[in-house]
Amino acid sequence: MFNKPFTLFGAGGYLGSAIAVCDQLTLADVSILVGIVTALLSSIVNLLYTWRKDRREQRASDLAAARIEKEREPG
């Protein structure tokens, strides 16, 4: 099925197709794509930040609980 070797002509065909698609994009299309990529990247960064913040707060809560438990121990 896909046993043909990679050739420069094959890559040129894909490059030509990509250029043809990009040539049809208007400024509005490009701005929409930039907006979508920006929204996705900011969502990923926000998820990472929130995950790290939750881990940090959980460690602080665990330490505070351990400190309170240690103070309650008799002796």
Backbone as CSV, one residue per row, in Angstrom:
resi,resn,N_x,N_y,N_z,CA_x,CA_y,CA_z,C_x,C_y,C_z
1,MET,0.812,-1.184,0.000,0.000,0.000,0.000,0.861,1.255,0.000
2,PHE,1.737,1.372,1.010,2.618,2.535,1.120,4.071,2.087,0.981
3,ASN,4.383,1.367,-0.061,5.730,0.840,-0.192,6.576,1.639,-1.171
4,LYS,6.073,2.798,-1.611,6.857,3.635,-2.514,7.885,4.416,-1.707
5,PRO,9.102,4.522,-2.200,10.125,5.281,-1.462,9.824,6.775,-1.499
6,PHE,10.328,7.459,-0.508,10.165,8.905,-0.430,11.020,9.568,-1.499
7,THR,10.415,10.472,-2.259,11.158,11.175,-3.293,10.965,12.671,-3.125
8,LEU,11.838,13.413,-3.715,11.745,14.868,-3.668,10.506,15.352,-4.402
9,PHE,10.129,14.652,-5.459,8.936,15.038,-6.208,7.670,14.852,-5.373
10,GLY,7.654,13.806,-4.587,6.504,13.575,-3.707,6.392,14.674,-2.661
11,ALA,7.518,15.054,-2.089,7.522,16.139,-1.100,7.129,17.446,-1.766
12,GLY,7.562,17.645,-3.008,7.197,18.860,-3.732,5.699,18.935,-3.967
13,GLY,5.076,17.800,-4.193,3.628,17.775,-4.365,2.905,18.194,-3.102
14,TYR,3.364,17.670,-1.965,2.750,18.056,-0.693,2.997,19.529,-0.396
15,LEU,4.194,20.007,-0.695,4.506,21.415,-0.473,3.643,22.303,-1.356
16,GLY,3.479,21.904,-2.612,2.628,22.673,-3.512,1.187,22.703,-3.042
17,SER,0.696,21.589,-2.520,-0.670,21.545,-1.986,-0.814,22.465,-0.784
18,ALA,0.178,22.446,0.093,0.123,23.307,1.271,0.157,24.780,0.876
19,ILE,0.973,25.105,-0.103,1.036,26.495,-0.563,-0.280,26.907,-1.202
20,ALA,-0.900,25.998,-1.950,-2.186,26.307,-2.576,-3.268,26.561,-1.530
21,VAL,-3.260,25.771,-0.463,-4.243,25.974,0.605,-3.976,27.297,1.303
22,CYS,-2.725,27.582,1.613,-2.387,28.834,2.297,-2.669,30.047,1.417
23,ASP,-2.567,29.882,0.117,-2.825,30.987,-0.796,-4.300,31.386,-0.785
24,GLN,-5.171,30.448,-0.457,-6.605,30.720,-0.443,-7.076,31.341,0.869
25,LEU,-6.210,31.394,1.881,-6.598,31.946,3.176,-6.639,33.469,3.116
26,THR,-7.706,34.020,3.653,-7.794,35.470,3.738,-7.236,35.914,5.083
27,LEU,-7.147,37.209,5.271,-6.659,37.732,6.542,-7.581,37.330,7.684
28,ALA,-8.879,37.287,7.408,-9.841,36.866,8.436,-9.607,35.408,8.817
29,ASP,-9.338,34.560,7.827,-9.066,33.144,8.124,-7.811,32.983,8.968
30,VAL,-6.783,33.731,8.613,-5.532,33.651,9.368,-5.739,34.139,10.790
31,SER,-6.493,35.215,10.965,-6.722,35.729,12.315,-7.554,34.746,13.140
32,ILE,-8.483,34.049,12.509,-9.247,33.028,13.224,-8.336,31.889,13.662
33,LEU,-7.468,31.439,12.780,-6.536,30.366,13.131,-5.590,30.784,14.253
34,VAL,-5.099,32.016,14.188,-4.221,32.513,15.251,-4.985,32.575,16.571
35,GLY,-6.228,32.991,16.532,-7.043,33.044,17.740,-7.279,31.669,18.335
36,ILE,-7.551,30.696,17.480,-7.772,29.330,17.962,-6.504,28.768,18.596
37,VAL,-5.376,28.953,17.935,-4.107,28.443,18.476,-3.773,29.133,19.797
38,THR,-3.991,30.444,19.865,-3.729,31.181,21.094,-4.622,30.685,22.231
39,ALA,-5.894,30.466,21.939,-6.818,29.976,22.973,-6.410,28.596,23.459
40,LEU,-6.026,27.713,22.550,-5.603,26.376,22.948,-4.337,26.412,23.797
41,LEU,-3.359,27.207,23.383,-2.120,27.304,24.153,-2.353,27.892,25.538
42,SER,-3.174,28.927,25.619,-3.435,29.534,26.929,-4.211,28.576,27.829
43,SER,-5.101,27.772,27.252,-5.821,26.777,28.056,-4.876,25.714,28.592
44,ILE,-3.951,25.269,27.763,-2.985,24.259,28.206,-2.095,24.811,29.311
45,VAL,-1.622,26.045,29.141,-0.777,26.665,30.169,-1.567,26.849,31.458
46,ASN,-2.831,27.242,31.353,-3.661,27.428,32.540,-3.895,26.098,33.255
47,LEU,-4.139,25.025,32.506,-4.308,23.713,33.124,-3.045,23.281,33.864
48,LEU,-1.899,23.498,33.263,-0.636,23.150,33.903,-0.423,23.965,35.179
49,TYR,-0.687,25.266,35.092,-0.517,26.128,36.274,-1.468,25.703,37.389
50,THR,-2.723,25.431,37.057,-3.708,25.040,38.069,-3.333,23.710,38.705
51,TRP,-2.864,22.774,37.891,-2.457,21.472,38.424,-1.303,21.621,39.407
52,ARG,-0.308,22.437,39.033,0.834,22.641,39.927,0.416,23.385,41.198
53,LYS,-0.489,24.369,41.060,-0.971,25.112,42.215,-1.729,24.192,43.169
54,ASP,-2.559,23.302,42.637,-3.289,22.358,43.474,-2.338,21.433,44.232
55,ARG,-1.302,20.964,43.549,-0.318,20.105,44.226,0.390,20.857,45.342
56,ARG,0.768,22.115,45.076,1.453,22.930,46.072,0.555,23.157,47.288
57,GLU,-0.732,23.489,47.043,-1.659,23.727,48.145,-1.945,22.443,48.917
58,GLN,-1.965,21.302,48.233,-2.200,20.032,48.917,-1.033,19.700,49.840
59,ARG,0.195,19.942,49.379,1.358,19.706,50.248,1.322,20.606,51.475
60,ALA,0.971,21.872,51.294,0.894,22.797,52.421,-0.191,22.360,53.400
61,SER,-1.321,21.901,52.868,-2.408,21.436,53.729,-1.998,20.185,54.499
62,ASP,-1.310,19.271,53.835,-0.843,18.055,54.510,0.151,18.384,55.615
63,LEU,1.048,19.328,55.354,2.013,19.725,56.394,1.310,20.384,57.575
64,ALA,0.327,21.240,57.291,-0.408,21.892,58.370,-1.179,20.864,59.188
65,ALA,-1.790,19.890,58.528,-2.530,18.853,59.249,-1.586,18.009,60.098
66,ALA,-0.410,17.700,59.582,0.567,16.923,60.349,1.054,17.715,61.556
67,ARG,1.257,19.021,61.370,1.701,19.863,62.478,0.630,19.930,63.568
68,ILE,-0.623,20.062,63.192,-1.719,20.109,64.173,-1.835,18.774,64.894
69,GLU,-1.713,17.691,64.147,-1.791,16.359,64.756,-0.642,16.137,65.723
70,LYS,0.538,16.647,65.401,1.691,16.495,66.282,1.492,17.292,67.558
71,GLU,0.887,18.477,67.446,0.632,19.296,68.648,-0.409,18.675,69.560
72,ARG,-1.331,17.916,69.011,-2.382,17.284,69.805,-1.906,16.052,70.543
73,GLU,-0.800,15.462,70.119,-0.310,14.263,70.776,0.096,14.579,72.220
74,PRO,-0.312,13.725,73.128,0.073,13.967,74.525,1.564,13.667,74.727
75,GLY,2.122,14.480,75.555,3.487,14.208,75.960,4.470,14.930,75.238
